[in-house]
Amino acid sequence: MLKRIRAEQLGVGMFVARLGGPWINHPFWRSRFLITEEDQIQQIVGAGVQDVWIDILKGRNVTAAEAPPPPPPTPVTAPVTGGESRAVPLEAELARAREIVANGKSVVGSMFAAARMGKVMEVSGALLLVDSASSSLSRHAQALIALARLKTRHDYTYLHSFAVCALMIATGRALGLPDAEVRQLGLGGLVHDIGKVAVPDTILNKTAAMTAAEEETMRRHPSAGYRILNEARLYTHIPLDVCIHHHERVDGRGYPFGLAAHEISLHAKIAAVCDTYDSLTSNHPGHQAWSPARAMEYIAVRVDTLFDRTAFQAFARSVGIYPVGTVLRLASNRLAVVCEQNPAAPLQPGAIVFHSIADAAPLPAERIELIDGNDSVLAFENARDWGYTDEQMLALCADPAGGALGRELAEIAGG
């Protein structure tokens, strides 16, 4: 038998059947559990959960004399650090972000080429790239990340490293890490896969399933990267740590060492989340890109088995449950693309409606707010399944009415 109570009324011995609010704020990904200690209650309240459903047949009931409420929760904020802090619209930052991404591909390509030929890597250019990415994220938290996700199979290796760099900077900020530490995290993202220069292209570009021997060769790239960075005299701890440990997992089933959770640094745990997310949301040999929301869900259900809770929660706060460019299926039988995050209600972002599912036809672009009573999200979709591209979705977010796709939608829908 379920009973709804305030989170402040929770007590040891109660059985939680459901937590109210969006899943991203919960300190417990599994919503059914027995309260066995006060720390669990503090975590629930501290995460901003207001309502809880308890099963009084599986645990004790609330009493009128329940313990006094704990201190009010401390809101978690994502400080803006490093570079410019003046916010600009998505459209304005996308233009600058395109230049940064192009430069990022060149810089990372040069680093990989130097490593492949046994030359000394030039780190100063990499640090300038990290600073450029940091400044872009300060001006608009989503533009660079959304753009870096749009990569082809041909440029995956280089742009993947750059995308992980941007994601690690954003996550480090969400955790409130010092600027210098965040900068080193970004550098770690750029070099985390440098060891892949030691893996034959026939394996890197293989679209079929790998053999056991090929898998073993691929698993050597973190160690190879560590050797390359040492030979390049990149003795900074964080990039070295990220390079060799980004495939370790908290349950001890990662590689190359099979480390347990307490043996893996926070920096490597952040890298594991960012690397997995960008890999899942990108086209590369043997993999068709997933939607951002699907990738978030994949990682979320593996928290505490493969991925660290703290790292993922910070990552999700910085990227959003529905990142900019995510296509959503609405209860009104329409498709909409996410154009703006809503920190106060992560499950209700700002979006632009652009397609009627019932009519199988485009609609004039219309901005909506997914607040209670004004439509709701049923599922997430892939743009290409409906005849659109991810690039078009991002362009529509930047300029719904004036952009080429916005005008095309209006013309088609107008007859």
N, C-alpha and C positions, 0 to 999 in steps of 0.2 A: 504494500500500500504506500503510495507516494504522497509526500507532504511538502509543500513549498514553504521555504523559510528564507530569511535574510542570511547572507553569508556570515554576518556578525554573530548569529545565533548558533553556529556550528559548535559542536563539542566532541571530545574524544568518545568513541564508541558509536557514533552515528555512521550510517551507510549512505554514501553519496551515490545517487542514481543518475543525476544529471546536473551539469553546471550551466548557468545562464550566460548569455553573451557570446561573442565570436570566439571560435576555438583558438585563435592566435594569441589571446590574452591569458589563456588558461595555463597554470603551472603544471597541469596534469593533462597529457594527451589522452589518456584513458579516463573516461568520465565516470566510471563505476568503480568505487573502491571504498574501503572501510577507513574511517579516520582513526589513526592509532596514536597520533602525537600532535601536540599543539603547533609544531612547526608547519604541518600541513595546512592548518587553518590560517596561519599567518601568510603563507604563500598564496592561498586562494584569495584572501581579502586584499593582499598587497598587489595582486594582478588586476584588481578592479572588478572582480566578479561580484555582482550584487545579489542575485537570486540563486538558490540552490534547492534541488528537489532531493529529499531524503526518503529512503525506504524504511519505514518504521517496523516492518516485519523482519528485516535483516539487521537492524541496529536499533539503538535506543532513540526515543522520541525527544523532542525539545520540551523544556520545562519553562515555566514563567520566570524561574529564578536562574536562568542561564547566565553564564559568566558575562561580565561586562564586555562591551565591544572592544576590540583591539584598537591601537592607534590608526588613524586614517592612512590609506595607502599613499605611498610616495610615487607620483607619476614618473614614468620613464620617458626621458626625452632624448632626442638625437641631436647632440650639439653640432653646430656648424663650425668646422675648423678648417684651417688651411686654405689659403687663397682668398678670392673675392667672395663676399657674402651677400652682395646685392642680388635679390631675386629678379629673374627675368621670365617672360612667358616661354612656354614650350617651343613655339615657332622660332623665336629669336635664338634660343640656345641650340636648337637642332642644327642651325646653319654653322655655328661654331663647333659643335660636337662632330659634325661630318669631317671638318678639317683635322680635329684631334684624332679621330679614328683612322683617317688616312695616314696621318703621321705615325700613329701607333703601329699600324701594319708595317710601315717602312722601318721603324726603329727595331721592333721585335724581329723582323726579317733579317736585319743586319746582325743582330745579336746571334741569331741561330746560325747564320752563314759563317760568322767568325768562329763560333764554337765547332761547327762542322769541319772547318779547315784547320782547327787547332790553333787559331789566333787568339790573342788577348781580347776579351770582350771590353767594349767601351761602355762604362756604367753611367757616365755623366749624362749622356743622351737619354738613358732610361729614367734617371731621376727627374729630368726636365719633363719627360712625358708623364710621370707620376704627378708632378705638380700641376700640369695642364689638366689632367683628369680630375684632380682634387678641386681646382678652381671651377671647372664645369659643374661638378656636383654641388658646389656651393651656390652657383647661380640658379640651377634647376636640378632637383634631386633625382629626376627620372630620365631626362633627355638622353644623356650619354649612355646609360644602362640600356635603355630601349633600343637605341641605335646600334650599340655594340652587339646586341643579340642577333641582328640581321646580317648573317654571314653565309657564304656559300661553302660547298665542300672544298673548293679550291683554295680559299683563304682561311679555312678553319684553324689550322695550326697556329698562325700568327695572331689572328683576331681573337681566338679563344684565350690566349694568354693576356691580351689587353683587356678583354671583358672581365676576366677573373680579377685583374688588377683593380678595375673600377668597382666591382662588387665587394672586394675586400676593403677598399677605402671606405665605402658606404657603411659596411658592417662595423668596421673599427670605430667610426664616428658614432654609430648607434650605441655602441658599448661605452662611449665616453673616454676612449683611450687618448693619451697625449698625442699631439700633432706629430712629433718625431716618430713615435711608434706606428701611427697610421701611415706615415710616409714609407716606412720600412715594410709594412704590410703590402702596400701597393707595389713596391719593388719585388717583394716575394711573389705576388701574383704574376708579374711579368716574366719571372724566371722559373716558375714552378715546374714547367714542362721542358726545360732546356735539355734535359737528358734524352728527349725523344730524337735528338740528332744522332744518337747511337743506335736507334732502331731502324732497320731496313725499311725503305719506302713500300716494299711489297707487303709488309705487315701493317704499316700505318694506313695504307690506302686500301686494304683488303675489305671487301664488302660482305664476303661470306663469313661464316663462323670460323674463329681461329682454332688451330690445333693446340694441343696441350703444350707443345714445344714453342709455338708462337706466343701463346699466353705467357709462358715463362720469360721469353725474351722481352715482351712488353712490360712485365713486372720489374724488370731491371732498370727502367728509365729513371726512377727517383734516385737510386744509388749512382747511376751514371751522371745525372745532373749535379749531384753533390760534388763529385770529383771534378767536373768541369768548372763549377763555381770556385772551388778551392784553387784550381790551377789558374783561374783568372784573378786570384787574390781578392775575391769578394768575401771577406771574412766577417761581414756583418751577420749577427746571429739569426735574425728573423728570416731573411731570405733563404739561408742555408737550411734552417729548421723546416720552413714551408716546403722547400724543394724535396727534401728526403722523406717528409712525413705526411704529405697531403693525401696519400692513399691509406693511411692508417685509419682504423675504425674503432669506436669506443667499446665494442664487444670483443676486441682482440682478434678479429678475423681479417684485418687489413694487411697491407704489405708495405715495405719489405720486411718488417720485424715482428708483426703481429702484436703490437703494443696494446696494453689495456688502457682504459680511459684516463686513469690517474697518471699514466706515463706520457700522455700526449699533451703538448702545449696548447693553450687557447688559440695561438696563431695558426697552428696546423689544423685545429678543429674548424676554425673559420674557413681555411682554405679548402677543407674537405667539402663543406656545404657549398661554397661558391663555385668550386670546380665541377661538382656534380650538377648543380643547377644549370650552369652555362652549357655543359655537355648535353644535357637532356633537351635544352631549348634550342639547340643548334643543329643544322644539317651537317653531317660529316659521314665519311664512308661507313656503310652498314647501319646508319641511323637516320630516320626521318624526324625532324624537329618536333618536339612536343610543345603544347601550349604552355605558357608560363604557369598558369594555375594548376595544370596537371603535374608539372614538375614540383611545384610547391607541395602539393598533396603527397606525392611520392616520398619526398624527404620527410615531411611532417609525420607520417605514419611509421617512419624508421628512426625517429628520435629515441635516444636511449638504447638503441641496438646498433645502429650504424653511425648516427650523427649526434653531436653534443647538443643538449637542450639550450644552453645559454647562447651558443653560437647561432643556432637556428632562429631563436626568438629575436635576436638582434638583426639577423639577416632579413627576416620576414618584416620587421618594423621598417627597415630601410627600403626594401623593394616593394612591399605591399602584398597582400593576399592576391589581389588582382592587379598586377603591374600595368603601367601604361602600355597600350597596344593590345591588351587581352580582349578577345572577342567573347561576348557573353550571350547566352540564349535567355531571353526574358519570359516571364509568365504571360506577357501580352502577345506571345508568338512572334516576337521581333528579335533581330540581332542588334547588338550595340557594342561599341568599342570603348574601352576604358580610356579616358583622357585626363583624369585627375584623381589623385588619392584623397581619401577622406580619413585623416588620422583619428577623428573622434568615432568613426563608425567604419572600420576597415572593410566590412562586407557590403557597404553601400557607397561605392565610388561615384564620381561624376562620369557620365558616359554620353556617347553620341549614337543615337539610333540611326541605322542606315539600311536595313533590309527587312522585308516582310517574309516570314517563313511560310505563312498561309498562302500568300500569293506567289511565292517563289520569285519575287521581284524587288528591285531596289526601292528605297524610300528616300525622300529628301532628308538630308542630314539635319538632325534635331538634337540639341543638347537637352539632357534630362538629368535629374538628381534622383538616385535610387534610394529615396527615403521611404519610410513606412507609408503604405497607402498609395504610393506612386510607382507601381510596377516592382518586380523583384527578380532576382537571379535564380534560374533553374539549373543551369549548367554552363560549362565553358566549351568553346568551339575552336576549330582551326579555320582561319580565314580562307585558306585554299580549298577547303571542302565546299565552300559556297561561291567559288569563282573569284575570290579576291586574293591579294597578296598582303603579306605582313607590311611591306613598304607602303602600300596604299592605306593601310589602317593607321600607320604612324603619321602619314601625310594628312589624313582626315582629322586626326587629333590636333595637329598643328594649325590647320586652317579649314574648319568645317565648311564654310560657305564659299570662300574665295579660291580654295585650292582646286586643282584639276578634278579630283575625284568628287569633291562636293558639287561642283558644277555639273559633272556628268550624272551624278545621282539625281539632281534636280531636273535635268533635262529628260532623263529616262522615265522618272516617276511622273513627270508632267505630261507624258504622252509623246 
